[in-house]
Amino acid sequence: MFNLIFEGAQAYNQVGFFLGAVICLGIGGLILGDAFYWRVHAVRASGTIAGVIANNGLYVPVYRYVSPDGQTHLAKSNTGTGSIRGKETGRAVNLLISPHNPAEACDANNYIFDIIGVVMLAPGFVLGYIALTAYPITKMTWIMAAAMILYLAERAYRIIIPRGQRVSISDWRKQLHLDQPIDPAQVKPIESFASTPEARQAQQKQQQAYKKYVPIVAAFAVILISVGVFQSYKISRLQATGLRAEGIVTRLKGEWSSGSSRSTYMYHAVVRFRTDKNVSVEFKDNFGSNPPTHQPGDKVTVLYLSENPQHEAMIDRGFLLNWTIPGIIFLFAAFLVMLALGMRRSAKLQPA
């Protein structure tokens, strides 16, 4: 009975990792694919910012450009932000013009969607690799996968709009005013918004917030980088000079792992193996999970340093999975560094 419960919990985690991978890869692939489509099929042109269209606190740039046939057009950006930075009237911009709508464009030097797509793909690959390698694929995996698919299909069926009530793509675009011609009366210089007392007050508050939070974000980035460097140093030493031996999981050790908002009970495998000097060594693996990924009696490959096998040893899960934790740490650290730099730049460019 216990084995059945354990296998079910393990399969539930495995399928959950796999579904998470599918979601991340799907969203990241769509975002990156759309950005790639724009860069391949869009018409490139040089233009200037004619003004912005204000909508509920968002400023959508409107560009003026000359098409290859010599005609002057107005094109609305496909994105808008609440910041006035970079939207100065008359500013020269390299544009990507929609191949299907000459009134829709984007900044060719804006790579935000490319970055978002890559950031979404990275955890997708990691989750997929964990699902396929950290857990064994058993009959319970297929049973749990079928159960989850049936559940998701039932949920999806409940929210599907009947065919007669569905909105066509053209009607949907009309509802969102995507194909509506640009009204020149709505296009106003960003300076007209920036000069109002309300805008100046909002900019000052935003500047103060940036100055307050930049050191905090930078401190977290430094901590993550330090932890990532330490973990990378340990793993690189083990893989460069370490030895491998066959070990066996003798027992599981449960520990409370504190998170940001709660504590989780994690199971760590305790492994016994013999070194190249025929010395029996037992160690607790640093990686913990709930449910556990190993059971007493499981045979594993141990990677250890001959001079200090008691404290410098780990279960060898393969090159990619060994570097998963440092990779995730560095990914979050890079995001925090980019966030801190962007906030610092915005604080400097905004008038006080």
C-alpha positions in Angstrom: 0.0 0.0 0.0 2.8 2.4 0.9 4.6 1.7 -2.4 1.4 2.4 -4.3 1.0 5.8 -2.5 4.6 6.6 -3.1 4.5 5.7 -6.7 1.4 7.8 -7.2 2.9 10.8 -5.5 6.1 10.4 -7.5 4.1 10.1 -10.8 2.0 13.1 -9.8 5.2 15.2 -9.4 6.7 13.9 -12.6 3.6 14.7 -14.7 3.4 18.0 -13.0 7.0 18.8 -14.0 6.2 17.7 -17.5 3.0 19.8 -17.8 5.0 22.8 -16.4 7.6 22.2 -19.1 4.9 22.0 -21.8 3.3 25.3 -20.6 6.6 27.2 -20.4 7.9 25.9 -23.7 4.5 26.6 -25.3 4.3 30.2 -24.1 8.0 30.9 -24.7 7.8 29.3 -28.1 4.8 31.5 -29.1 6.4 34.7 -27.9 9.7 33.9 -29.5 8.1 32.7 -32.6 6.0 35.8 -33.0 9.2 38.0 -32.4 11.0 35.9 -35.0 8.2 36.2 -37.5 8.2 40.0 -37.2 12.0 40.2 -37.7 11.8 37.9 -40.8 8.7 39.1 -42.5 8.2 42.7 -41.4 9.1 45.6 -43.7 12.1 47.6 -42.3 11.9 51.4 -42.4 13.3 54.4 -40.7 10.8 56.7 -39.0 10.3 59.3 -36.2 7.9 59.4 -33.2 5.0 61.6 -34.2 3.4 61.4 -30.7 1.6 59.0 -28.4 -1.9 57.8 -27.8 -2.8 57.9 -24.1 -5.1 55.1 -22.9 -5.7 54.4 -19.2 -2.3 55.5 -18.1 -0.5 53.8 -21.0 1.3 55.7 -23.7 1.4 54.0 -27.1 3.9 55.5 -29.5 2.8 56.5 -33.0 5.4 56.5 -35.7 5.7 58.5 -39.0 7.6 56.8 -41.8 8.0 56.7 -45.5 7.1 53.5 -47.2 9.1 52.1 -50.2 6.5 53.6 -52.6 7.3 57.1 -51.3 4.1 57.6 -49.3 4.1 58.9 -45.7 2.2 56.7 -43.2 1.3 56.7 -39.5 1.8 53.5 -37.6 0.8 52.7 -34.1 3.2 50.6 -31.9 2.0 47.1 -30.9 3.1 47.8 -27.3 2.6 50.6 -24.8 4.0 51.4 -21.4 3.3 53.8 -18.6 6.8 55.4 -18.9 7.5 58.5 -20.9 11.1 57.6 -21.5 12.1 56.9 -25.1 8.9 58.5 -26.5 10.3 62.0 -27.2 8.6 63.6 -30.2 10.8 63.6 -33.3 13.1 60.8 -32.0 14.4 58.7 -34.9 13.5 55.0 -34.7 14.3 51.9 -36.8 10.9 50.3 -37.4 9.5 46.9 -38.3 6.2 47.4 -40.2 3.6 44.7 -40.1 3.5 42.8 -43.4 -0.3 42.7 -43.2 -1.1 46.2 -41.7 1.0 49.2 -42.6 -0.5 51.1 -39.6 1.0 48.6 -37.1 4.7 48.7 -36.2 7.3 48.1 -33.5 10.7 49.3 -32.6 13.3 47.1 -34.4 15.8 47.7 -31.5 13.4 46.5 -28.8 14.3 43.0 -27.8 12.0 42.7 -24.8 9.8 40.0 -26.3 12.9 38.0 -27.5 14.2 38.1 -23.9 10.8 37.1 -22.4 10.6 34.2 -24.8 14.1 32.9 -23.9 13.4 33.3 -20.2 10.2 31.2 -20.6 12.0 28.5 -22.6 14.8 28.1 -20.1 12.6 26.7 -17.2 10.7 24.7 -19.7 13.8 22.8 -20.8 14.9 22.4 -17.1 11.4 21.1 -16.0 11.3 18.7 -19.0 14.7 17.3 -18.3 13.9 16.8 -14.6 10.6 15.1 -15.5 12.4 12.7 -17.8 15.5 11.9 -15.9 14.9 12.5 -12.1 11.9 10.2 -12.0 11.5 6.7 -13.5 8.8 6.3 -16.1 6.4 3.6 -14.8 2.9 2.4 -15.4 1.8 4.8 -12.7 3.3 7.7 -14.7 1.0 6.9 -17.7 -2.0 6.4 -15.4 -1.4 9.7 -13.7 -0.8 11.4 -17.1 -4.1 10.1 -18.4 -6.0 11.2 -15.3 -4.5 14.7 -15.5 -5.3 14.9 -19.3 -8.9 13.9 -18.7 -9.2 16.4 -15.8 -7.8 19.2 -18.0 -10.0 18.2 -20.9 -13.1 18.3 -18.7 -12.1 21.8 -17.4 -11.4 23.0 -20.9 -14.8 21.6 -22.2 -16.6 23.7 -19.5 -15.0 27.0 -20.7 -15.2 26.3 -24.5 -17.5 28.9 -26.1 -20.2 27.2 -28.3 -19.5 27.4 -32.0 -22.5 29.7 -32.7 -21.3 32.2 -30.0 -17.7 32.3 -31.0 -16.2 35.6 -32.3 -14.3 35.5 -35.5 -10.8 36.8 -35.7 -11.9 39.8 -37.8 -14.6 40.7 -35.2 -12.2 40.2 -32.4 -9.7 42.7 -34.0 -12.6 45.2 -34.5 -13.6 44.9 -30.8 -10.0 45.7 -29.8 -9.7 48.4 -32.5 -6.7 46.8 -34.0 -7.7 47.6 -37.5 -9.1 51.0 -36.8 -7.4 53.8 -38.7 -5.2 56.1 -36.5 -7.1 59.3 -35.6 -4.5 62.2 -35.8 -6.5 64.1 -33.2 -5.7 61.4 -30.6 -1.9 61.6 -31.3 -0.3 64.1 -28.9 3.3 64.9 -28.0 4.5 63.0 -24.9 5.8 66.4 -23.7 2.2 67.6 -23.2 1.7 64.8 -20.7 5.1 65.1 -19.1 4.6 68.9 -18.4 1.5 68.5 -16.3 1.8 68.7 -12.5 0.3 65.3 -12.1 2.9 63.7 -14.5 5.8 65.5 -12.7 4.5 64.3 -9.4 4.1 60.7 -10.6 7.7 60.9 -12.1 9.1 62.1 -8.8 7.4 59.3 -6.9 8.6 56.7 -9.4 12.2 58.2 -9.2 12.1 58.0 -5.4 10.8 54.4 -5.6 13.6 53.4 -8.0 16.3 55.0 -5.8 14.9 53.1 -2.8 14.6 49.7 -4.4 17.7 49.6 -6.6 20.1 48.8 -3.7 17.8 46.1 -2.4 17.5 44.4 -5.8 21.2 44.7 -6.4 21.9 43.2 -2.9 19.7 40.2 -3.7 21.5 39.8 -7.1 24.9 39.9 -5.4 23.8 37.2 -2.9 22.5 35.0 -5.7 25.6 35.4 -7.7 27.8 34.5 -4.7 25.7 31.4 -4.0 25.8 30.5 -7.7 29.6 30.9 -7.9 30.1 28.8 -4.7 27.8 26.0 -6.1 29.5 26.2 -9.5 33.0 25.9 -7.9 32.0 22.8 -5.9 30.4 21.1 -8.9 33.2 22.0 -11.3 35.8 20.6 -8.8 33.8 17.4 -8.5 33.5 17.0 -12.2 37.1 17.9 -13.0 39.0 16.0 -10.3 36.3 13.8 -8.7 35.9 10.1 -8.8 32.9 8.0 -9.4 31.7 5.0 -7.3 28.6 2.9 -7.0 26.6 3.7 -3.9 23.4 2.6 -2.2 20.7 4.6 -0.5 20.6 3.4 3.1 17.8 5.6 4.4 16.0 8.9 4.0 16.5 11.9 6.2 13.6 14.3 6.5 14.3 18.0 7.1 12.2 21.2 7.2 13.2 23.5 4.3 12.2 27.1 4.9 10.9 29.0 1.9 9.7 32.6 1.4 6.3 32.0 2.9 6.2 28.5 4.3 8.3 25.5 5.4 8.3 22.3 3.4 9.3 18.9 4.6 12.0 17.6 2.3 13.5 14.1 2.0 17.3 13.7 1.5 18.9 10.4 0.5 21.6 9.1 2.8 24.1 7.2 0.6 26.9 4.7 1.5 29.7 3.9 -0.8 33.3 2.8 -0.8 36.1 5.1 -1.9 39.1 4.2 -4.1 41.0 3.5 -0.8 38.3 0.9 0.2 37.0 3.2 3.0 33.2 3.0 3.7 31.7 6.5 3.6 28.2 7.7 4.3 26.9 11.1 3.3 23.6 13.0 3.0 22.8 14.3 -0.5 22.2 18.0 -0.6 19.2 17.7 -3.0 15.9 17.1 -1.3 12.4 16.6 -2.6 8.9 15.6 -1.5 8.1 12.9 -2.4 11.6 11.6 -2.3 13.3 10.8 -5.7 15.1 7.7 -4.1 14.1 4.9 -1.8 16.3 2.8 0.6 18.0 0.1 -1.5 18.3 2.2 -4.7 21.7 2.0 -6.4 23.2 5.3 -7.4 26.4 6.7 -8.9 28.4 8.9 -6.4 30.7 11.7 -7.5 33.3 12.5 -4.8 36.7 14.0 -4.0 39.2 11.5 -2.9 40.8 13.8 -0.3 37.5 14.6 1.4 34.8 12.1 0.5 32.8 12.7 3.6 32.0 16.3 2.8 32.6 16.5 -0.9 30.3 14.0 -2.4 27.0 14.0 -4.3 24.7 11.8 -6.3 25.8 12.1 -9.9 22.6 12.8 -11.9 24.3 13.6 -15.1 26.0 16.8 -16.4 22.9 18.8 -17.2 21.0 18.0 -14.0 24.0 18.5 -11.8 24.2 22.1 -13.1 20.4 22.7 -12.9 20.5 24.5 -9.5 23.5 26.8 -10.3 21.9 27.5 -13.7 18.6 28.6 -12.1 20.4 30.7 -9.5 22.4 32.5 -12.3 19.2 33.0 -14.4 17.4 34.7 -11.5 20.6 36.7 -10.7 20.8 37.9 -14.3 17.2 39.0 -14.2 17.7 40.9 -11.0 20.9 42.6 -12.5 18.9 43.7 -15.6 16.1 44.9 -13.4 18.4 46.9 -11.2 20.2 48.4 -14.2 16.9 49.4 -15.9 15.6 51.0 -12.7 18.9 52.9 -12.1 18.8 54.1 -15.7 15.2 55.2 -15.4 15.9 57.0 -12.2 18.7 59.0 -13.8 16.9 59.9 -16.9 13.7 61.1 -15.3 13.7 64.7 -14.2 13.5 65.2 -10.4 
